[in-house]
Amino acid sequence: MTAPLLQVRDARVHFPAGGWLRAAPPVRAVDGVSLTLHAGETLAVVGESGCGKSTLARAVLGLQRLTSGAVLFDGAPVPDRPGPARSAFARAAQLVFQDPVAALNPRMRIDAALAEPLQTHAPELARPAREARVADVLAQVGLDAGIARRFPHEVSGGQAQRVGIARAMILRPRLLVCDEPVASLDVSIQAQILSLLRALRAEHGVSMLFISHDLSVVRHIADRVMVMYLGRAMEVGPVASVLGRPLHPYTRALIDAVPRPDPATERTRPRILLGGDLPSPSAPPSGCRFRTRCPLAEAGCAAVEPAFAPAGPDGHEVACPVVLRTGAVA
Amino acid sequence: MSPLAPTSTLPAAPVLEVRDLRVSFETARGPVEAVRGVDFTVTAGETLGIVGESGAGKTQIMLALAGLAPPNATVTGSVRLAGQSLLGLGERQLSRIRGAQIAYVFQDPMTALNPYLTVGTQLTEVLRRHLGHDRATARAAAIRALDRVRMPDAAARLHQYPHELSGGMRQRVMIAMALACAPRLLVADEPTTALDVTVQAQILDLLDNLRRETGTAILLITHDMGVIARLADRVAVTYAGRIVETGPVQAVFDAPRHPYTAGLLQAVPRLDGGDGAPPAGIPGQPPDPRTLPEGCAFAPRCARAFAACRADPALAGVGGGRAVACHLATRPADAA
C-alpha cells in the first residue's frame, strides 16, 4: 500500500474563549480527530453546525494552527506559517469555497482571477502560456470562453462555482479541499457541479476532502465518509457501508432526519428523532459526547471517551462500544 | 373584532384565494416582473407547498399576500382571506390582520425576533395587541403557547433573550408567536432551511402535529422537495414567476406532468436507490427575470421543447385536481 497523501493524527484545535480575571474554558472545535486520505480518493466529512468540520478543513490546509496533533501531507508536516514551504504546499493543496461569488474579488474580471494563482505560484510562465492555461481550465470546467471578460456579479451562482473550481484546479493541485461546494446552489445546479467534480477527479486523479452537512450529496461524490459530532469522529467507512449499514446512533439519527422526496414513504417511515440541542463545545459531556442525546446511552458511556473500533472488513469503524457489544440497531 | 364567519356548510371553503397575482419592480433598466400571474387557493386545515428555485418568485408571492412587498414593488391581482380582500387595504387594517388572521414564520428566527426584548415580552405583545389580554392573562397564554410548541421549561423561557436560545428553540418561539392568536392561515417561508437536519426533523414534526391539533391552514414555501413530501397535501411548482404545475402531492411526485417538475425531482440527491452516480441536473440555469425568453420560460432548458413552446402555455386543468402549464400535457392527440 502506498503512503497516504494526507494524514491527520489526533488533531486538536481549541479556541480561547476569553474571560477576564479567570479564563473561560476554550472552545474545543476539533478535539482529537485522525484520518487518512490516499491519492485519488475522496473522503467526505459530514456533520451539523458546530461539529468542527470546517475548522478541520482549515487545519488540513495549514490555515489554522493546531493546538496539538499533526497534519502530514506526503509524510511531511503541513506548514502553518508563511514562507517558501507554505507557498510550495499551497500549489499542491487548494480550496473550493461554499459561496462562490463571495470567494471572488468583485473588481477582478474572471480571466484575471484565474491568472492570479499562476502569477503567484508559477511566475516563470510567460503571458501567452498563462493565457493558454486559463483558456484550458475554463474549457475543463465547462465554461464558455466568453465568460472570461466578465465580472463575478455578471455570472450565475453555478457559473461562479465553476470559476471557483477552475481557480483551484489551475495550479494542478494534488488535493482539493471542498468546503460545502454545493450548499448554496439550487438543486438543479448542484447536480451539475457534482458531475463536474467527478469528471475532474477521473481526469486528473486529484484527491478530495469534501466537507458537507448533506449526507445525500456526499453519497454521490465520496468514496469514504467520516461523521463528526461536537469535534470528534463518530463513524468512518466506505460510503455504501456507512449509509447502507449505519452503526453509530448519531449517524442513524442523521440519516433518519433527511426528508425523502417521496410523500408515501416520508409520511410512514419510522424515524429516530434526536431530542434536545447540541451541548456547548467548551464543555462537552464526559465520556462519549453524544450520550446526552443518545437513545442507546447507558451508565458506562459517561466514563470513557470511546475510540474507533473496527466494525467490518471494509474499513468501517465506529466509536460506540454499545452498538458493537449489543449489535443494537434501533 | 373578528368578522362573524357564516357557518357555511359548503365543503372546503377557501381560507386564502389568490387570483392573477403579479408583483413587479421598477428598476433602472425598466420594469421587472417577479411574479407573473399566479392563482391558487388554500382551504381550511390544508397545507399547500410552494416549491421553486431561487428567483422563481415564491418569496415575493408570500410577501405580497399581506402587504409585506418591498416599497418599490407594484402588486396587482386579488388576494382574499376568508372572503376579505387584502390588496388595497391600508397599513392600519393590514396590521390588524397580520398576526391575528394571517401569521408568518420566516427562515431566520434570529433576524425575525427582536434581540433587545425577552421572549416573554415579544410573545405577550402579540396577545395583548390582537386579543386585548391583560398582563396576567397574556402571560398565562404565552406559557400555554410555548408549551404547545413543546418548549421545555416554558415559564423560564419567558425571561430569556433570543440569543440565549438555540436556532431550533428560536424557531419554536416564532411558531408559538405565529399560532398564539389562532390565525386562519400560517405562512411558513423556508421554516427549516437555516436549521441543522436533526433540528429540521424536530420542527417539521412539530408543524405537522400542530396542523392536526389546530386545523390552521398552512402555506409552506420551500426549495426542498423532501420538506414538501413530508408536510404538504398539495404542491405548486413555480418557475420564473409562474406556477407551472399544481396538484395533490402524491400524484405530482409519482407522475410529474411538467418537464421542469420531473427534472427537479430527478435532480434531488438521494440517500437510497440508484448506483450513487450524481443525479441528472437540469442543463442551463434559471432565467434572469429581466430577460425572460419568449413563450414558455422553461423551453430553453427543456429537452422536450417543440414548436408550440414559442407560445406561452397557460396553466390548464388535466383532471384529478391537477393543472399543468405545458403544451405537452394539454396537447390533445398524444400524451407524453
Interface residues (C-beta under 8 A of the other chain):
Chain A: E48 S49 S156 G157 G158 Q159 D186 V187 S188 I189 Q190 A191 Q192 L194 S195 R198 H213 D214 L215 S216 V217 R219 H220 I221 V239 A240 L243 A253 L254 I255 D256 A257 V258 P259 R260 P261 D262 P263 A264 E266 R267 R271 L273 L274 G275 D277 L278
Chain B: E53 S54 S166 G168 M169 D196 V197 T198 V199 Q200 A201 Q202 L204 D205 H223 D224 M225 G226 V227 I228 A229 R230 V249 Q250 F253 G263 L264 L265 A267 V268 P269 R270 L271 D272 G276 A277 P278 P279 A280 G281 I282 P283 Q285 P286
